[in-house]
Amino acid sequence: MKFLDQAKIFITSGKGGDGCVSFRHEKYIEYGGPDGGNGGKGSNIIVETNKNLNTLIDFRYQQHIKGKNGKPGKGNNKTGANAKDILIKVPPGTQILSEDKSELIIDMIEDKKRFIIAEGGKGGIGNNHFKSSTNRAPRQFTEGDLGIEKWIWLSLKIFADVGIIGLPNAGKSTLLSKISSANPKIADYPFTTLHPVLGVIKNENFDFILADIPGIIKGAHEGRGLGDRFLAHIERCKILLHIIDSSSNNLVDKYNTVRNELKKYDSDLINKKEIIALNKFDICNRQKNDLQRELSEYTGKNIIVISSIKRVGLKELILNLTKELNINENEII
């Protein structure tokens, strides 16, 4: 399934049905009087979250969503039928924004949450409503209210327990493929990952979700590389797993490049829990202790050295992730 995290759609709720002008025509009833019914209500456009969805790709092919009109009223005081509401299903974590993105209308987080994004027009009033002691045969009626038309943006910020971040070619996708059932694209060139990829670490008694975020480079918050579009996806992550290529020079500089971009995008991101893993140890010509010491002295954090290809240190990494997620280590098989 293709991934799409932003979509602009045009929605139109249904028009209300018109009221009816009618008079009773029955045998032996000389003065029947007005009996025009009211019109039915137009379709509401309703947004509902569905946990089985994780992309907005459907809206690439359906950008216009139009509700049905309510039925007009009829004689014998019959009210027109209400139009059936239109349901738009989106993944949890979808934000609904105004056309210019200046206003957040609602953040759809919980599963099965519903929100009326455009209310259908009310039905018009039939002439029966206007009768009075001085107006025995009214011919007045009202038309149904028009529906609401507007453009809106849908913006998805995925939910994941762990967000995997790092520079391009740090080995994030390879790691994800080794510790989960995900099958991301892996190649020896920058920006192999073009959109977030989700993977699940499963055991008999627990599971948690990881998200591989496209590589972050210097200036990403200003739009360089793949830009800051995908940085939004780590806002909801509980933990950041920072992957650094141990075979490269200046590990501290590599670390700071990513951290600075997070800070410039949203200063709250650097306050999230962070686990640092030095990857590609199988091709590194330095000692494990030296690598750990260099970053540990700078960050004050425990550094895990791994090799995704050789599966070195992966169990220790998963143990640390589960500990930070407050998953009981006794549940780990």
Secondary structure, DSSP 8 states (H G I E B T S, - for coil): -----EEEEEEE----------B---TT-S---B----------EEEEE-TT----THHHH--EEE-------BTTTB-------EEEEE-TTEEEE-TTS--EEEEE-STT-EEEEE--------GGGG--SS-SS-----------EEEEEEEE----SEEEE-STTSSHHHHHHHHSS------SSTT---S-EEEEEE-SS-EEEEEE-----TTGGGT-TTTTTTGGGGTT-SEEEEEEETTSS-HHHHHHHHHHHHHHH-GGGGGSEEEEEEE-GGG--S-HHHHHHHHHHHH-S-EEE-BTTTTBSHHHHHHHHHHHTT--GGG--
